[in-house]
Amino acid sequence: LHDLNIIHRDLKPANILFKGNVLKICDMGQSRILLGSSTAVETGSNGGTLGWMSPEELSANIAGQVSFESRLSGDIHTAGSIFFFVLTGGLHAFGPRSQTVHTVNGDWFDQQTNIRNGRFNLKPLAQTGEFVACAADLMSRMLSKDPKRRPEIGAVVSHPALWNAETKLRHCTDWHKSWERGTPALQRRLKVHAGLVQRLLGDRPEGWLAKLESHPLVLEQLRADGRHYDGREVTELLRAIRNVAEHWFQPRTPQEQVALESLTGRSAEEVRRGQATERAATERAEAIERFFLRDSTFAELLVFFSTSSSADGPDTVFEVR
């Protein structure tokens, strides 16, 4: 819809239906088309449904505005709430609908106050799996109170929260080739994402290598393969992931076999058989994702390298663990 400059204006779970295995957006009655180079369209009402309106739409509703300028960013905010609703099995990022005893200017729900003030809670995502750090980052951007800070739909669909394991590994490999240690571009990104980098590297002198101490066989093999890794550098983590992907899945020595088994949680023979099938690339990527790119290890690495430092404000990744 957004590629066609159409604002839906009433997105909500009830307006998203299944047709077989395909999701379809329905109820286009409040939709509007942006003409030419317009970024907003004036409407006779702000549209939407309570609980699934953006802060600016809700504020206009409460203020009783006669007209409202609808923008694509309003849909982005609501889509963020819907993502959260789906991943958490029906929870709302801005809290439950608890109707107050008295209404004040039509503000019936505590939930609506939270929406207007930009107070969302993403911590329930932590209960949904081991790969939610990227989802929390995407939602925190989509649910921004400031419409100008929300991503456009192109940035949403290309966010690492929506990548499969093979796409994650491919990007890590590409970033290893394109990002050089000590360059001005990398230094700018390190500054923008200072909090995220702190979580990636930790407080230990060994940096990110310290997170692997619970997997001594993997750590030993990383240090034994003739390559030195600087645990205080995020680019070195990319190099480690790339080297594991390219060199570890055809073990030649008993030490390489036990390291691979620790990495994948499977016997070296099972891994070897898997590498002889058409799913070889997928299984390799999924093993690396499970080990290196889950929330308890280095999921934030994907956000660090995929988000543009020139477009970002301060570090916005939310801690969900």
C-alpha positions as CSV (number, residue, x, y, z in Angstrom):
1,L,0.0,0.0,0.0
2,H,2.7,2.5,0.9
3,D,4.6,1.8,-2.3
4,L,1.4,3.0,-4.0
5,N,1.2,6.1,-1.7
6,I,-1.9,4.7,0.0
7,I,-2.5,5.4,3.7
8,H,-4.7,2.7,5.3
9,R,-5.6,4.8,8.4
10,D,-7.4,1.9,10.2
11,L,-4.9,-0.9,10.6
12,K,-5.7,-3.3,13.5
13,P,-5.6,-7.1,14.0
14,A,-9.2,-7.4,13.1
15,N,-8.5,-5.9,9.6
16,I,-5.7,-8.5,8.8
17,L,-7.1,-11.7,7.5
18,F,-5.7,-15.0,6.3
19,K,-6.4,-16.3,2.8
20,G,-4.8,-19.7,3.0
21,N,-1.3,-19.0,4.2
22,V,-1.3,-15.4,2.9
23,L,-2.2,-12.4,5.1
24,K,-4.5,-9.9,3.5
25,I,-5.3,-6.3,4.7
26,C,-9.0,-5.5,4.5
27,D,-11.4,-2.6,5.3
28,M,-10.0,0.2,3.1
29,G,-13.0,2.4,3.8
30,Q,-10.9,5.1,5.6
31,S,-7.9,4.9,3.2
32,R,-6.5,7.9,1.4
33,I,-4.2,8.4,-1.5
34,L,-1.2,10.8,-1.5
35,L,-1.2,12.7,-4.8
36,G,1.9,13.7,-6.6
37,S,4.8,14.5,-4.2
38,S,2.4,15.1,-1.2
39,T,3.5,13.6,2.1
40,A,0.1,14.2,3.8
41,V,-3.5,14.4,3.0
42,E,-6.1,16.4,4.8
43,T,-9.1,14.4,6.0
44,G,-12.4,15.3,7.6
45,S,-11.4,13.0,10.6
46,N,-8.3,11.4,11.9
47,G,-9.7,7.9,11.4
48,G,-8.5,4.8,13.2
49,T,-9.7,2.7,16.1
50,L,-8.9,3.3,19.8
51,G,-5.9,1.3,20.8
52,W,-4.6,1.2,17.2
53,M,-4.1,4.9,16.5
54,S,-0.8,6.8,16.5
55,P,-0.1,9.4,19.2
56,E,-0.8,12.3,16.7
57,E,-4.1,10.7,15.6
58,L,-5.2,10.1,19.1
59,S,-4.3,13.6,20.3
60,A,-6.3,15.1,17.4
61,N,-9.2,12.9,18.2
62,I,-9.2,13.9,21.9
63,A,-8.8,17.6,20.9
64,G,-11.8,17.4,18.6
65,Q,-10.0,18.6,15.6
66,V,-12.3,19.1,12.6
67,S,-9.6,18.1,10.1
68,F,-6.4,16.1,10.3
69,E,-3.3,15.6,8.1
70,S,-2.9,11.9,7.6
71,R,0.6,10.5,6.9
72,L,2.2,7.2,6.1
73,S,4.0,7.3,9.4
74,G,0.6,6.8,11.2
75,D,0.3,3.4,9.6
76,I,3.9,2.6,10.6
77,H,3.1,3.2,14.3
78,T,0.1,1.0,14.2
79,A,1.9,-1.7,12.4
80,G,4.5,-1.7,15.2
81,S,1.7,-2.3,17.7
82,I,0.4,-5.2,15.6
83,F,3.8,-6.8,15.3
84,F,4.0,-6.8,19.1
85,F,0.5,-8.1,19.4
86,V,1.3,-11.1,17.1
87,L,4.7,-12.0,18.7
88,T,3.3,-11.9,22.2
89,G,0.1,-13.8,21.6
90,G,-2.3,-10.8,22.0
91,L,-0.5,-8.4,24.3
92,H,-0.4,-4.6,23.6
93,A,2.9,-2.6,23.7
94,F,1.1,0.2,25.5
95,G,-0.6,-1.8,28.1
96,P,-4.1,-3.4,28.5
97,R,-7.3,-1.6,28.0
98,S,-8.3,-0.8,31.5
99,Q,-11.3,1.6,31.4
100,T,-11.1,4.3,34.0
101,V,-14.1,5.2,36.2
102,H,-14.3,8.7,34.9
103,T,-13.7,10.0,31.3
104,V,-11.7,13.2,30.8
105,N,-12.1,14.7,27.3
106,G,-12.9,11.3,25.9
107,D,-9.7,9.7,27.3
108,W,-11.3,6.5,28.3
109,F,-8.3,4.2,28.6
110,D,-5.0,4.2,30.4
111,Q,-3.7,2.6,27.2
112,Q,-4.6,5.7,25.2
113,T,-2.6,7.9,27.6
114,N,0.4,5.7,27.2
115,I,0.1,5.9,23.4
116,R,-0.2,9.7,23.5
117,N,2.9,9.9,25.8
118,G,5.0,7.3,23.9
119,R,5.2,5.0,26.9
120,F,5.5,1.4,25.6
121,N,6.8,-1.7,27.2
122,L,8.6,-4.3,25.1
123,K,9.8,-6.5,27.9
124,P,7.2,-9.2,27.2
125,L,9.1,-10.0,24.0
126,A,11.7,-11.6,26.2
127,Q,9.3,-14.5,26.8
128,T,8.8,-15.2,23.1
129,G,12.2,-16.8,22.1
130,E,15.9,-16.2,21.8
131,F,15.9,-13.9,18.7
132,V,13.9,-10.9,19.8
133,A,16.5,-8.2,20.3
134,C,16.2,-7.2,16.6
135,A,12.4,-7.3,16.8
136,A,12.5,-5.0,19.9
137,D,14.8,-2.6,18.0
138,L,12.4,-2.5,15.0
139,M,9.4,-1.9,17.2
140,S,11.0,0.8,19.3
141,R,11.6,2.7,16.0
142,M,8.1,2.1,14.6
143,L,6.5,3.1,17.9
144,S,8.3,6.3,18.3
145,K,6.1,9.2,19.5
146,D,7.8,11.5,16.9
147,P,6.4,10.6,13.4
148,K,9.6,11.9,11.9
149,R,11.7,9.3,13.7
150,R,9.7,6.3,12.5
151,P,11.1,4.3,9.6
152,E,9.5,4.3,6.2
153,I,8.1,1.0,5.0
154,G,11.3,0.2,3.0
155,A,13.4,0.4,6.1
156,V,10.9,-1.8,8.0
157,V,10.9,-4.6,5.5
158,S,14.7,-4.6,5.2
159,H,15.3,-4.6,9.0
160,P,17.2,-7.6,10.4
161,A,14.2,-8.5,12.5
162,L,12.7,-9.9,9.3
163,W,15.7,-11.7,8.0
164,N,16.1,-15.5,7.9
165,A,19.3,-17.2,9.0
166,E,20.8,-17.2,5.5
167,T,20.3,-13.5,5.0
168,K,21.8,-12.8,8.4
169,L,24.9,-14.8,7.5
170,R,25.2,-13.3,4.1
171,H,25.1,-9.7,5.5
172,C,27.7,-10.6,8.2
173,T,30.0,-11.9,5.4
174,D,29.4,-8.8,3.3
175,W,30.0,-6.4,6.3
176,H,33.3,-8.2,7.0
177,K,34.4,-7.2,3.5
178,S,33.1,-3.7,3.5
179,W,33.7,-2.3,7.1
180,E,37.4,-1.6,8.0
181,R,38.7,-1.1,11.5
182,G,39.5,2.4,12.4
183,T,37.8,4.2,9.5
184,P,35.8,7.4,10.1
185,A,32.6,5.7,9.0
186,L,33.0,3.0,11.6
187,Q,34.0,5.5,14.3
188,R,30.9,7.5,13.7
189,R,28.7,4.4,14.0
190,L,30.5,3.3,17.2
191,K,29.7,6.7,18.7
192,V,26.0,6.6,17.6
193,H,25.6,3.1,19.0
194,A,27.7,3.4,22.1
195,G,25.2,1.7,24.4
196,L,24.7,-1.1,21.9
197,V,28.5,-1.6,21.6
198,Q,28.8,-1.8,25.4
199,R,26.3,-4.7,25.4
200,L,28.1,-6.4,22.6
201,L,31.6,-6.2,24.1
202,G,30.8,-6.3,27.8
203,D,33.1,-5.1,30.6
204,R,35.8,-7.7,30.5
205,P,39.2,-7.0,28.9
206,E,38.6,-9.9,26.5
207,G,35.5,-8.2,25.1
208,W,33.1,-10.3,23.1
209,L,35.4,-13.3,23.5
210,A,34.4,-13.5,27.2
211,K,30.9,-14.4,26.2
212,L,32.1,-17.6,24.6
213,E,33.8,-18.9,27.8
214,S,30.7,-21.0,28.5
215,H,31.7,-22.8,25.2
216,P,35.4,-23.6,25.8
217,L,35.7,-26.0,22.9
218,V,34.6,-23.3,20.5
219,L,36.7,-20.7,22.1
220,E,39.8,-23.0,22.0
221,Q,39.3,-23.7,18.3
222,L,38.9,-20.0,17.5
223,R,42.2,-19.4,19.2
224,A,43.9,-22.5,17.7
225,D,43.1,-21.9,14.0
226,G,46.0,-19.6,13.5
227,R,44.0,-16.4,13.6
228,H,44.1,-13.9,16.5
229,Y,40.9,-12.1,17.3
230,D,40.7,-8.8,19.1
231,G,37.6,-9.1,21.4
232,R,37.3,-5.3,21.8
233,E,36.6,-4.8,18.1
234,V,33.1,-5.5,16.6
235,T,34.7,-6.0,13.1
236,E,36.7,-8.9,14.6
237,L,33.4,-10.6,15.6
238,L,32.3,-10.4,12.0
239,R,35.6,-11.9,10.9
240,A,35.1,-14.8,13.4
241,I,31.6,-15.5,12.1
242,R,32.8,-15.4,8.5
243,N,35.7,-17.8,9.3
244,V,33.5,-20.3,11.1
245,A,31.0,-20.3,8.2
246,E,33.8,-20.9,5.6
247,H,36.2,-23.2,7.4
248,W,34.5,-25.1,10.3
249,F,31.9,-27.3,8.6
250,Q,34.4,-29.7,7.0
251,P,36.4,-30.7,10.1
252,R,39.7,-32.5,9.5
253,T,41.0,-33.1,13.0
254,P,39.4,-34.4,16.2
255,Q,39.7,-31.0,17.8
256,E,37.9,-29.4,14.9
257,Q,35.2,-32.1,15.2
258,V,34.5,-31.4,18.9
259,A,34.5,-27.7,18.3
260,L,31.9,-28.1,15.5
261,E,29.8,-30.4,17.7
262,S,29.8,-27.7,20.5
263,L,28.9,-25.0,18.0
264,T,26.0,-26.9,16.4
265,G,24.8,-29.2,19.2
266,R,25.0,-32.1,16.8
267,S,27.5,-34.8,16.1
268,A,30.2,-34.0,13.5
269,E,28.9,-36.9,11.4
270,E,25.4,-35.5,11.4
271,V,26.7,-32.1,10.3
272,R,28.8,-33.7,7.6
273,R,25.8,-35.6,6.2
274,G,23.8,-32.4,6.3
275,Q,26.5,-30.6,4.3
276,A,26.0,-33.1,1.5
277,T,22.3,-32.1,1.0
278,E,20.5,-29.3,-0.8
279,R,19.9,-27.7,2.6
280,A,23.6,-27.4,3.4
281,A,23.7,-23.6,3.2
282,T,20.5,-23.3,5.2
283,E,21.7,-25.7,8.0
284,R,25.1,-23.9,8.2
285,A,23.4,-20.5,8.5
286,E,20.9,-21.7,11.1
287,A,23.7,-23.2,13.2
288,I,25.6,-19.9,13.1
289,E,22.5,-17.9,13.9
290,R,21.7,-20.1,16.9
291,F,25.2,-19.8,18.3
292,F,26.3,-16.3,17.5
293,L,23.2,-14.2,16.7
294,R,20.7,-15.0,19.5
295,D,19.9,-12.5,22.3
296,S,22.3,-14.1,24.8
297,T,25.2,-13.7,22.5
298,F,25.6,-11.1,19.7
299,A,22.1,-10.3,18.2
300,E,22.8,-6.6,18.4
301,L,25.6,-7.0,15.9
302,L,22.9,-7.1,13.2
303,V,21.4,-3.9,14.3
304,F,24.8,-2.2,14.6
305,F,25.8,-2.8,11.0
306,S,22.4,-2.6,9.3
307,T,21.2,0.8,10.6
308,S,22.5,3.9,9.1
309,S,24.4,6.2,11.5
310,S,23.6,9.2,9.3
311,A,19.8,8.6,9.8
312,D,19.9,7.4,13.4
313,G,19.6,9.4,16.5
314,P,21.0,8.1,19.7
315,D,21.3,4.4,20.4
316,T,17.7,3.1,20.4
317,V,18.1,-0.7,20.9
318,F,16.0,-1.8,23.8
319,E,17.2,-4.3,26.3
320,V,14.7,-7.1,26.4
321,R,16.6,-9.9,28.3
